[in-house]
């Protein structure tokens, strides 16, 4: 019987002193405590039509670099690709 693979996610990190990105895996069991003190951007499979196509991959990459640039502002001027801002509902629909 095949053994289930250990569930892992990946991290994109920027090392400013070396001007490089690092991508590495992290056991999923270590993620939950970290999420309480970090920026989290949820993406459901429903939101991407249950398809990991070019558009979803592009949007995920842009989001990842946008989030990374929050803590590493020197990256912000290097980001040349942007996503259109979504239309957000008004806080109070009764206000014209």
N, C-alpha and C positions, 0 to 999 in steps of 0.2 A: 504494500500500500504506500502510495506516494505521500511524503510528509508535506504539510502546508508550509510554504515559505514564510519566513519571519517578515511581518509587515513593517515596511519602512517608508519614510517620506524623504524629500530632499530639501536642502537649504541652499540658498544663494547668498553668499557673503562677499562683502567688498573689503579688501585690505588696502586702505588708503596709502599707507607707507610704501607698499610695493606696487600700487596702482594695478591691482589684479582682482579678478573675481575668483571665488572658490565655490564649487558646487560639491556637496557631499551628502551622504545619507544619514538619517537619524531614525532610531527605532521609534515607531509610533507610540509606544508606551511612555516615552519621554516627552511627548508633545503636549499633552493635556495641561500639566502644571505651567508650561511656558506660555500657553495661550492666555493665561490670566494677566500677564504683564506685557503683552505685545499687541501689535496691530494685526487684526485678523480680517481677511476678506473672503467671505463664503461664496462659493460657486456651486450651485446644484446642477445635477445632470439635466433636470428639466429646463434650466435656463439656457443650456447650450444644445437643447434638442437631442440629448443622449448621443451626441456625435462629437468626437474630438477631431474636428476638421481644422483647416487652415485658419478660419476666423476665430475659433475658440483658442487655438494655440497662440495666435497673434495677440488676442486680448489678454490671455493669461500672462504672456511675456511682458506686455506693456504694463499690466497691473503690478507684476513682480518688481519691475524696475522703478515704477512710481513709488511703491511702498519702500523699496530700498533707499530711494533718494530722500525720504523723510529723515532718516538717520544719517545720511551721507549727502548733505546739500551740495557738495562739489559735483555730484553726478547730475543734478537737475539741469544745468545748461547743456549737458551732453545728450539729454533725451530729445530726440528729434521726431519721435512718433508720439502722437496723442490719440486718445480715444475721445469721441464726442461725449460731452456731459449728458447724462440722462435727464429727462424731464422729471422733476420731483413734484409730488403733490404739495399744494400750499398747506401750511400748518393749520390754517383756519379757512375753510372754503367759503365762509361768509364774508371775508374781507375781499373787496373788489380789487 
